[in-house]
Amino acid sequence: MSAAYRTVLDANLKRGFDLPRTRVRTPRARLLWIVARNLI
């Protein structure tokens, strides 16, 4: 999960914290890859 949170944090840092904020999400494919990598 830390990799997923890291992806969101990196996107927030790149976008900035000024208003108005747009929603930042981890892409589904990347999230599935993170989960699959940790299951092995």
N, CA, C and O atoms as a CHARMM CRD file, in Angstrom:
* protein
*
  160
    1    1 MET  N      0.80800  -1.19300   0.00000 PROA 1      0.00000
    2    1 MET  CA     0.00000   0.00000   0.00000 PROA 1      0.00000
    3    1 MET  C      0.85500   1.26200   0.00000 PROA 1      0.00000
    4    1 MET  O      0.41900   2.31300  -0.46900 PROA 1      0.00000
    5    2 SER  N      2.04900   1.15700   0.51800 PROA 2      0.00000
    6    2 SER  CA     2.88300   2.35500   0.54500 PROA 2      0.00000
    7    2 SER  C      3.19800   2.83300  -0.86900 PROA 2      0.00000
    8    2 SER  O      3.32400   4.03400  -1.10600 PROA 2      0.00000
    9    3 ALA  N      3.32500   1.89900  -1.80500 PROA 3      0.00000
   10    3 ALA  CA     3.59300   2.29100  -3.19100 PROA 3      0.00000
   11    3 ALA  C      2.39800   3.03500  -3.78200 PROA 3      0.00000
   12    3 ALA  O      2.57300   3.98800  -4.54100 PROA 3      0.00000
   13    4 ALA  N      1.18400   2.60300  -3.43400 PROA 4      0.00000
   14    4 ALA  CA    -0.02100   3.28100  -3.92400 PROA 4      0.00000
   15    4 ALA  C     -0.11100   4.68300  -3.33200 PROA 4      0.00000
   16    4 ALA  O     -0.41700   5.64100  -4.04300 PROA 4      0.00000
   17    5 TYR  N      0.15100   4.80600  -2.04300 PROA 5      0.00000
   18    5 TYR  CA     0.12600   6.12600  -1.41000 PROA 5      0.00000
   19    5 TYR  C      1.22200   7.02300  -1.96100 PROA 5      0.00000
   20    5 TYR  O      1.03300   8.23100  -2.10100 PROA 5      0.00000
   21    6 ARG  N      2.36500   6.43100  -2.27300 PROA 6      0.00000
   22    6 ARG  CA     3.46900   7.20400  -2.84000 PROA 6      0.00000
   23    6 ARG  C      3.08900   7.78500  -4.20200 PROA 6      0.00000
   24    6 ARG  O      3.44700   8.91700  -4.52600 PROA 6      0.00000
   25    7 THR  N      2.35500   6.99200  -5.00000 PROA 7      0.00000
   26    7 THR  CA     1.89700   7.45500  -6.30500 PROA 7      0.00000
   27    7 THR  C      0.97600   8.66300  -6.14700 PROA 7      0.00000
   28    7 THR  O      1.09500   9.63900  -6.88600 PROA 7      0.00000
   29    8 VAL  N      0.05400   8.59500  -5.17900 PROA 8      0.00000
   30    8 VAL  CA    -0.87000   9.70200  -4.93800 PROA 8      0.00000
   31    8 VAL  C     -0.11200  10.92700  -4.43400 PROA 8      0.00000
   32    8 VAL  O     -0.38200  12.04400  -4.87500 PROA 8      0.00000
   33    9 LEU  N      0.83500  10.72900  -3.51300 PROA 9      0.00000
   34    9 LEU  CA     1.60700  11.84800  -2.99200 PROA 9      0.00000
   35    9 LEU  C      2.42700  12.51700  -4.08500 PROA 9      0.00000
   36    9 LEU  O      2.47800  13.74500  -4.15400 PROA 9      0.00000
   37   10 ASP  N      3.07100  11.72500  -4.94400 PROA 10     0.00000
   38   10 ASP  CA     3.84200  12.30500  -6.04400 PROA 10     0.00000
   39   10 ASP  C      2.95700  13.13000  -6.96900 PROA 10     0.00000
   40   10 ASP  O      3.35800  14.20200  -7.42300 PROA 10     0.00000
   41   11 ALA  N      1.75300  12.63300  -7.24900 PROA 11     0.00000
   42   11 ALA  CA     0.82900  13.37400  -8.11800 PROA 11     0.00000
   43   11 ALA  C      0.39700  14.67400  -7.43800 PROA 11     0.00000
   44   11 ALA  O      0.27600  15.70700  -8.09700 PROA 11     0.00000
   45   12 ASN  N      0.16500  14.63000  -6.12400 PROA 12     0.00000
   46   12 ASN  CA    -0.20500  15.84300  -5.39800 PROA 12     0.00000
   47   12 ASN  C      0.92300  16.86200  -5.41300 PROA 12     0.00000
   48   12 ASN  O      0.67900  18.05800  -5.57600 PROA 12     0.00000
   49   13 LEU  N      2.14700  16.40300  -5.24400 PROA 13     0.00000
   50   13 LEU  CA     3.28100  17.31700  -5.25500 PROA 13     0.00000
   51   13 LEU  C      3.46800  17.95400  -6.62200 PROA 13     0.00000
   52   13 LEU  O      3.79400  19.13700  -6.72000 PROA 13     0.00000
   53   14 LYS  N      3.26100  17.17400  -7.67900 PROA 14     0.00000
   54   14 LYS  CA     3.40500  17.69600  -9.03400 PROA 14     0.00000
   55   14 LYS  C      2.30400  18.70600  -9.35000 PROA 14     0.00000
   56   14 LYS  O      2.55200  19.72700  -9.99200 PROA 14     0.00000
   57   15 ARG  N      1.08600  18.41200  -8.89400 PROA 15     0.00000
   58   15 ARG  CA    -0.05800  19.27400  -9.16500 PROA 15     0.00000
   59   15 ARG  C     -0.03700  20.53000  -8.30600 PROA 15     0.00000
   60   15 ARG  O     -0.44100  21.60500  -8.75000 PROA 15     0.00000
   61   16 GLY  N      0.43700  20.38500  -7.07300 PROA 16     0.00000
   62   16 GLY  CA     0.42900  21.50600  -6.13900 PROA 16     0.00000
   63   16 GLY  C     -0.77100  21.42700  -5.21700 PROA 16     0.00000
   64   16 GLY  O     -1.69600  20.64600  -5.44400 PROA 16     0.00000
   65   17 PHE  N     -0.74800  22.23600  -4.18300 PROA 17     0.00000
   66   17 PHE  CA    -1.80700  22.17700  -3.18300 PROA 17     0.00000
   67   17 PHE  C     -2.71600  23.39500  -3.20700 PROA 17     0.00000
   68   17 PHE  O     -3.48400  23.61000  -2.26900 PROA 17     0.00000
   69   18 ASP  N     -2.64000  24.20000  -4.27400 PROA 18     0.00000
   70   18 ASP  CA    -3.50500  25.37000  -4.38200 PROA 18     0.00000
   71   18 ASP  C     -4.92900  24.96100  -4.72800 PROA 18     0.00000
   72   18 ASP  O     -5.17200  23.89800  -5.30000 PROA 18     0.00000
   73   19 LEU  N     -5.86000  25.83500  -4.36600 PROA 19     0.00000
   74   19 LEU  CA    -7.25700  25.59300  -4.70800 PROA 19     0.00000
   75   19 LEU  C     -7.50900  26.03800  -6.13300 PROA 19     0.00000
   76   19 LEU  O     -6.77500  26.92800  -6.56200 PROA 19     0.00000
   77   20 PRO  N     -8.42000  25.55500  -6.90400 PROA 20     0.00000
   78   20 PRO  CA    -9.23400  24.39100  -6.59100 PROA 20     0.00000
   79   20 PRO  C     -8.45300  23.10400  -6.83200 PROA 20     0.00000
   80   20 PRO  O     -7.67200  22.99500  -7.77800 PROA 20     0.00000
   81   21 ARG  N     -8.67700  22.16600  -5.97900 PROA 21     0.00000
   82   21 ARG  CA    -7.96900  20.88400  -6.07600 PROA 21     0.00000
   83   21 ARG  C     -8.75100  19.91100  -6.94800 PROA 21     0.00000
   84   21 ARG  O     -9.96800  19.78300  -6.81900 PROA 21     0.00000
   85   22 THR  N     -8.04800  19.23900  -7.82000 PROA 22     0.00000
   86   22 THR  CA    -8.66700  18.16700  -8.59700 PROA 22     0.00000
   87   22 THR  C     -8.30700  16.85100  -7.93700 PROA 22     0.00000
   88   22 THR  O     -7.25300  16.72500  -7.31400 PROA 22     0.00000
   89   23 ARG  N     -9.17300  15.88800  -8.07500 PROA 23     0.00000
   90   23 ARG  CA    -8.96600  14.60200  -7.43600 PROA 23     0.00000
   91   23 ARG  C     -7.79800  13.87300  -8.08700 PROA 23     0.00000
   92   23 ARG  O     -7.69300  13.81200  -9.31200 PROA 23     0.00000
   93   24 VAL  N     -6.92700  13.32400  -7.25400 PROA 24     0.00000
   94   24 VAL  CA    -5.78400  12.55500  -7.73100 PROA 24     0.00000
   95   24 VAL  C     -6.00900  11.11400  -7.32400 PROA 24     0.00000
   96   24 VAL  O     -6.28900  10.82500  -6.16000 PROA 24     0.00000
   97   25 ARG  N     -5.88600  10.21000  -8.28400 PROA 25     0.00000
   98   25 ARG  CA    -6.10000   8.78800  -8.00800 PROA 25     0.00000
   99   25 ARG  C     -4.96000   7.97800  -8.58600 PROA 25     0.00000
  100   25 ARG  O     -4.28600   8.39400  -9.52800 PROA 25     0.00000
  101   26 THR  N     -4.76200   6.81200  -7.99700 PROA 26     0.00000
  102   26 THR  CA    -3.81100   5.85400  -8.53700 PROA 26     0.00000
  103   26 THR  C     -4.51600   5.10700  -9.66000 PROA 26     0.00000
  104   26 THR  O     -5.59800   4.56500  -9.43800 PROA 26     0.00000
  105   27 PRO  N     -3.93900   5.06000 -10.85600 PROA 27     0.00000
  106   27 PRO  CA    -4.57700   4.32500 -11.94800 PROA 27     0.00000
  107   27 PRO  C     -4.79800   2.86200 -11.56700 PROA 27     0.00000
  108   27 PRO  O     -3.96800   2.25700 -10.88900 PROA 27     0.00000
  109   28 ARG  N     -5.91400   2.30500 -12.00400 PROA 28     0.00000
  110   28 ARG  CA    -6.28900   0.93900 -11.64300 PROA 28     0.00000
  111   28 ARG  C     -5.22100  -0.07400 -12.05200 PROA 28     0.00000
  112   28 ARG  O     -4.92000  -0.99500 -11.29300 PROA 28     0.00000
  113   29 ALA  N     -4.65300   0.08900 -13.23500 PROA 29     0.00000
  114   29 ALA  CA    -3.62700  -0.85300 -13.69800 PROA 29     0.00000
  115   29 ALA  C     -2.40700  -0.80300 -12.77900 PROA 29     0.00000
  116   29 ALA  O     -1.83800  -1.84200 -12.44400 PROA 29     0.00000
  117   30 ARG  N     -2.01000   0.38800 -12.37700 PROA 30     0.00000
  118   30 ARG  CA    -0.85600   0.51500 -11.47300 PROA 30     0.00000
  119   30 ARG  C     -1.16600  -0.09900 -10.10900 PROA 30     0.00000
  120   30 ARG  O     -0.31300  -0.76300  -9.52100 PROA 30     0.00000
  121   31 LEU  N     -2.37500   0.11800  -9.60400 PROA 31     0.00000
  122   31 LEU  CA    -2.77000  -0.44800  -8.32100 PROA 31     0.00000
  123   31 LEU  C     -2.78700  -1.97100  -8.38000 PROA 31     0.00000
  124   31 LEU  O     -2.33000  -2.63300  -7.44800 PROA 31     0.00000
  125   32 LEU  N     -3.31000  -2.52800  -9.46500 PROA 32     0.00000
  126   32 LEU  CA    -3.30900  -3.98400  -9.62000 PROA 32     0.00000
  127   32 LEU  C     -1.89200  -4.53200  -9.71400 PROA 32     0.00000
  128   32 LEU  O     -1.61200  -5.60900  -9.18700 PROA 32     0.00000
  129   33 TRP  N     -0.99700  -3.81100 -10.37500 PROA 33     0.00000
  130   33 TRP  CA     0.39000  -4.23100 -10.48200 PROA 33     0.00000
  131   33 TRP  C      1.05800  -4.23800  -9.10300 PROA 33     0.00000
  132   33 TRP  O      1.81300  -5.15600  -8.78600 PROA 33     0.00000
  133   34 ILE  N      0.78500  -3.23000  -8.29500 PROA 34     0.00000
  134   34 ILE  CA     1.34500  -3.16400  -6.95500 PROA 34     0.00000
  135   34 ILE  C      0.85900  -4.33800  -6.10700 PROA 34     0.00000
  136   34 ILE  O      1.64700  -4.96300  -5.39700 PROA 34     0.00000
  137   35 VAL  N     -0.43200  -4.63500  -6.18300 PROA 35     0.00000
  138   35 VAL  CA    -0.99800  -5.75700  -5.43200 PROA 35     0.00000
  139   35 VAL  C     -0.41100  -7.07500  -5.91100 PROA 35     0.00000
  140   35 VAL  O     -0.01900  -7.90900  -5.09500 PROA 35     0.00000
  141   36 ALA  N     -0.34700  -7.27500  -7.22400 PROA 36     0.00000
  142   36 ALA  CA     0.19800  -8.52500  -7.77100 PROA 36     0.00000
  143   36 ALA  C      1.66300  -8.71300  -7.40300 PROA 36     0.00000
  144   36 ALA  O      2.09300  -9.82600  -7.10100 PROA 36     0.00000
  145   37 ARG  N      2.41800  -7.64500  -7.42600 PROA 37     0.00000
  146   37 ARG  CA     3.84000  -7.72200  -7.09100 PROA 37     0.00000
  147   37 ARG  C      4.03800  -8.12300  -5.64300 PROA 37     0.00000
  148   37 ARG  O      4.98900  -8.83800  -5.32800 PROA 37     0.00000
  149   38 ASN  N      3.16300  -7.67900  -4.75600 PROA 38     0.00000
  150   38 ASN  CA     3.27700  -8.00800  -3.34900 PROA 38     0.00000
  151   38 ASN  C      2.73900  -9.38900  -2.99100 PROA 38     0.00000
  152   38 ASN  O      3.04900  -9.92500  -1.92600 PROA 38     0.00000
  153   39 LEU  N      1.93700  -9.96100  -3.87600 PROA 39     0.00000
  154   39 LEU  CA     1.43200 -11.31400  -3.62000 PROA 39     0.00000
  155   39 LEU  C      2.45600 -12.39000  -3.93000 PROA 39     0.00000
  156   39 LEU  O      2.38600 -13.49400  -3.38800 PROA 39     0.00000
  157   40 ILE  N      3.39900 -12.07600  -4.79100 PROA 40     0.00000
  158   40 ILE  CA     4.38300 -13.07700  -5.21000 PROA 40     0.00000
  159   40 ILE  C      5.44100 -13.23300  -4.16100 PROA 40     0.00000
  160   40 ILE  O      6.36300 -14.03200  -4.32800 PROA 40     0.00000
